[in-house]
Amino acid sequence: MGAILITGASSGIGARTAALLATRGETVYGAARNVEAIAAIPGVTPVALDLTSEASIRDAVTAVEQREGAVDVLINCAGYGEFGSIEETSLTDARQQLDVNVLGAIALVKAVLPGMRRAKHGRIVNVSSLAGEFAAPLGGWYHASKFALEALSDSLRGEVSQFGIDVAIVQPSYVETDWHEVAMTRLEKTSARGPYAAMAASMRRYFSSPALARQTSSVDAVAALIAKAALARRPKTRYRIGPGANVAVALATILPDRTFDAMTRKQFGYA
């Protein structure tokens, strides 16, 4: 397939995907701030990357292109969840969410596209989420970042297909990583006290409940799906994974908005 650049490769889904692709004989460059963790993954070359720095993004892509000629596959896997009420979330935290989950990913896309166009082929895999299909209370900025990534991916696919470049989206639901711990830490910081405290407490209970565990996918399963999106000869536009994921998207599509709102409140235990 050529050179693969994957972000968020120091832990979680990104690290597991990088390792899987390397075991399949692919040339893999893993990008993150923590290059020491990436260096410990056999067969993966570490690349320093700060998604909030345009200079760092340019340097990361240049480092791969100088060794490989071009990035053949870009996998945007880095991201986190900014949770808390919209009223209480600072605009500084909101901007950071968009900088990492959206603008950083798109800056990487912009950096690799000239090389892909010259090569007349390429693949971009953006790891989104079911959170890009519908929204729930206390996750507004995270949902906004994934909605944006979905829209940009769809627009991009129509723009770059003429150059032999394809764009695929992977939409996991809940995954067995520390993502939830980070999201709940952000929720605690923002909304554990004040007018949304009861709602935040209900969400924390849900995220530690057996109900959530039943909807969770393994990291290995998600990594395998991302690898499929990256390597398939003719990829689908969207790859969805998670128990009940397709049903959830269907319900969000066909149910009246207020009915879906009520169902979401019940799921999370909100009054």
C-alpha positions as a printed Julia matrix, in Angstrom:
271×3 Matrix{Float64}:
   0.0    0.0    0.0
   2.95   2.35   0.55
   3.53   4.63   3.52
   0.8    4.89   6.14
   0.71   7.81   8.59
  -1.55   7.32  11.6
  -2.2    9.87  14.32
  -2.94   9.12  17.96
  -0.53   6.2   17.69
   0.85   6.4   21.22
  -2.14   4.7   22.88
  -5.6    3.21  22.47
  -7.1    2.63  19.05
  -4.3    4.42  17.21
  -1.56   2.33  18.81
  -3.4   -0.92  18.19
  -4.14  -0.02  14.57
  -0.52   0.96  13.94
   0.68  -2.32  15.43
  -1.81  -4.35  13.38
  -0.83  -2.68  10.11
   2.85  -3.22  10.88
   2.29  -6.95  11.48
   0.72  -7.1    8.04
   3.94  -5.83   6.49
   2.83  -2.26   5.88
   5.18   0.72   6.19
   3.73   2.52   9.2
   4.57   5.89  10.69
   2.91   6.56  14.04
   2.39  10.18  15.05
   1.76  11.67  18.49
   3.39  13.83  21.11
   4.61  10.77  23.03
   7.1    9.35  20.54
   8.63   7.08  23.18
   5.41   5.06  23.4
   5.28   4.73  19.61
   8.92   3.63  19.44
   7.95   0.66  21.61
   5.57  -0.66  18.93
   7.46  -3.14  16.7
   7.68  -2.07  13.07
   6.25   1.43  13.61
   8.39   4.52  13.0
   7.62   7.33  15.45
   6.9   10.87  14.25
   6.5   13.8   16.64
   3.16  15.56  16.19
   1.23  18.28  17.99
  -2.16  18.61  16.33
  -2.6   22.15  17.62
   0.56  23.36  15.82
   0.53  23.91  12.05
   4.33  23.87  12.02
   4.39  20.48  13.78
   1.85  19.09  11.3
   3.92  20.28   8.33
   7.1   18.86   9.83
   5.48  15.47  10.49
   4.26  15.11   6.91
   7.56  16.36   5.49
   9.46  13.79   7.58
   7.46  10.96   6.01
   7.58  12.38   2.49
  11.36  12.81   2.62
  11.73   9.11   3.38
   8.87   7.67   1.34
   8.1   10.2   -1.4
   4.49  10.62  -0.31
   2.0    9.6    2.32
  -0.14   6.95   0.64
  -2.62   6.52   3.49
  -3.48   9.03   6.22
  -5.42   7.7    9.2
  -6.72  10.46  11.48
  -7.22   8.6   14.73
  -6.3   11.17  17.39
  -9.02  12.81  19.42
 -10.69  13.16  22.8
 -14.1   14.04  24.23
 -14.85  17.46  25.74
 -17.88  16.78  27.96
 -19.96  19.16  30.03
 -22.93  21.42  29.5
 -22.72  23.91  26.67
 -23.46  26.73  29.11
 -20.59  25.81  31.42
 -17.95  24.75  28.89
 -15.47  27.57  28.34
 -14.88  28.71  24.79
 -11.19  28.02  25.39
 -11.98  24.35  26.0
 -14.39  24.33  23.07
 -11.73  25.71  20.73
  -9.25  23.1   21.96
 -11.78  20.36  21.14
 -12.22  21.66  17.61
  -8.48  22.28  17.2
  -7.65  18.64  17.94
 -10.65  16.72  16.6
 -11.35  18.81  13.49
  -8.81  21.44  12.51
  -5.79  19.29  13.33
  -7.16  16.41  11.29
  -7.96  18.66   8.34
  -4.58  20.38   8.54
  -3.0   16.94   8.09
  -5.3   16.24   5.15
  -4.24  19.53   3.54
  -0.57  18.66   4.11
  -0.72  15.2    2.5
  -2.98  16.03  -0.46
  -0.35  17.63  -2.76
   1.76  14.47  -2.58
  -1.25  12.24  -3.13
  -2.31  14.3   -6.14
   1.17  14.03  -7.64
   1.1   10.26  -7.1
  -2.47  10.11  -8.51
  -3.63   7.91  -5.67
  -4.18   8.01  -1.92
  -6.47   7.1    0.93
  -7.71   9.2    3.85
  -9.41   7.45   6.74
 -11.04   9.73   9.3
 -11.99   8.04  12.55
 -15.23   9.68  13.56
 -17.86   8.22  15.89
 -21.53   7.42  16.19
 -21.46  10.8   17.93
 -21.22  12.25  14.44
 -24.67  10.88  13.58
 -26.72  12.2   16.52
 -26.2   14.29  19.64
 -26.9   13.83  23.34
 -26.88  16.26  26.3
 -23.53  17.1   27.94
 -21.52  16.1   24.89
 -22.33  19.03  22.62
 -18.81  20.09  21.72
 -17.65  16.52  21.16
 -20.67  15.85  18.95
 -20.04  19.12  17.11
 -16.47  18.05  16.36
 -17.59  14.71  14.94
 -20.49  16.21  12.95
 -17.95  18.6   11.42
 -15.5   15.81  10.62
 -18.27  13.83   8.91
 -19.35  16.8    6.77
 -15.79  17.71   5.82
 -15.05  14.09   4.91
 -18.08  13.92   2.62
 -17.16  17.18   0.9
 -13.54  16.11   0.59
 -14.46  12.78  -0.97
 -16.29  14.56  -3.77
 -13.4   16.94  -4.35
 -10.47  14.52  -4.48
 -11.94  11.49  -6.23
 -10.88  13.02  -9.56
  -7.25  12.59  -8.45
  -7.58   8.9   -7.55
  -7.88   9.68  -3.84
 -10.57   8.1   -1.67
 -11.96   9.1    1.72
 -13.51   6.72   4.24
 -15.02   7.29   7.67
 -14.95   4.84  10.59
 -17.7    5.26  13.19
 -17.13   3.34  16.42
 -19.6    3.49  19.26
 -18.15   2.85  22.74
 -14.68   1.27  22.77
 -12.62  -0.34  25.55
 -10.09   2.47  25.99
  -9.41   5.23  28.52
 -11.38   7.65  26.31
 -14.33   7.39  28.7
 -12.17   8.24  31.72
 -10.89  11.37  30.0
 -14.41  12.37  28.95
 -15.75  11.88  32.47
 -12.84  13.87  33.91
 -13.76  16.73  31.58
 -17.42  16.36  32.62
 -16.47  16.45  36.3
 -14.39  19.58  35.83
 -17.11  21.41  33.92
 -20.49  20.33  35.26
 -20.14  18.32  38.5
 -21.38  21.36  40.44
 -24.02  23.87  39.5
 -27.33  23.61  37.62
 -26.36  20.53  35.58
 -24.85  18.52  38.46
 -27.7   15.97  38.65
 -27.52  15.34  34.92
 -23.73  14.97  35.09
 -24.05  12.47  37.95
 -26.5   10.41  35.88
 -24.08  10.35  32.96
 -21.22   9.24  35.2
 -23.36   6.39  36.54
 -24.24   5.33  33.01
 -20.61   5.3   31.89
 -19.77   2.84  34.69
 -22.85   0.67  34.22
 -23.29  -2.84  32.76
 -25.56  -1.28  30.13
 -22.57   0.56  28.66
 -20.39  -2.55  28.8
 -22.91  -4.39  26.63
 -22.53  -1.71  23.92
 -18.73  -1.66  23.96
 -16.44  -2.9   21.18
 -12.93  -4.22  21.74
  -9.96  -2.15  20.66
  -8.83  -5.02  18.44
 -12.16  -5.09  16.58
 -12.05  -1.36  15.92
  -8.4   -1.51  14.85
  -9.23  -4.3   12.41
 -12.03  -2.23  10.9
  -9.78   0.81  10.49
  -7.16  -1.37   8.81
  -9.86  -2.66   6.47
 -10.89   0.88   5.56
  -7.25   1.76   4.92
  -6.36  -1.26   2.79
  -9.56  -2.22   0.94
  -9.24  -1.91  -2.82
 -12.58  -0.1   -3.0
 -13.47   1.14   0.48
 -16.96   1.93   1.66
 -17.64   5.53   2.52
 -18.55   4.57   6.13
 -17.63   1.7    8.4
 -19.77   1.44  11.53
 -19.03  -0.76  14.55
 -20.67  -1.41  17.91
 -23.6   -3.48  19.21
 -26.79  -1.74  18.15
 -24.94   0.96  16.23
 -26.96   0.62  13.05
 -30.21   0.52  15.0
 -29.28   3.69  16.9
 -28.55   5.58  13.67
 -31.79   4.31  12.13
 -33.82   5.45  15.14
 -32.17   8.87  15.08
 -33.16   9.14  11.42
 -36.75   7.96  11.52
 -38.02   9.02  14.96
 -39.33  12.53  15.59
 -36.69  14.67  17.27
 -38.52  14.99  20.58
 -39.16  11.24  20.72
 -35.45  10.58  20.19
 -34.65  13.23  22.83
 -36.87  11.41  25.34
 -35.28   8.07  24.5
 -31.82   9.56  25.05
 -32.8   11.05  28.41
 -34.14   7.69  29.51
 -31.01   5.88  28.38
 -28.74   8.13  30.43
 -31.11   8.23  33.39
 -31.95  11.91  33.16
 -35.16  13.12  34.75
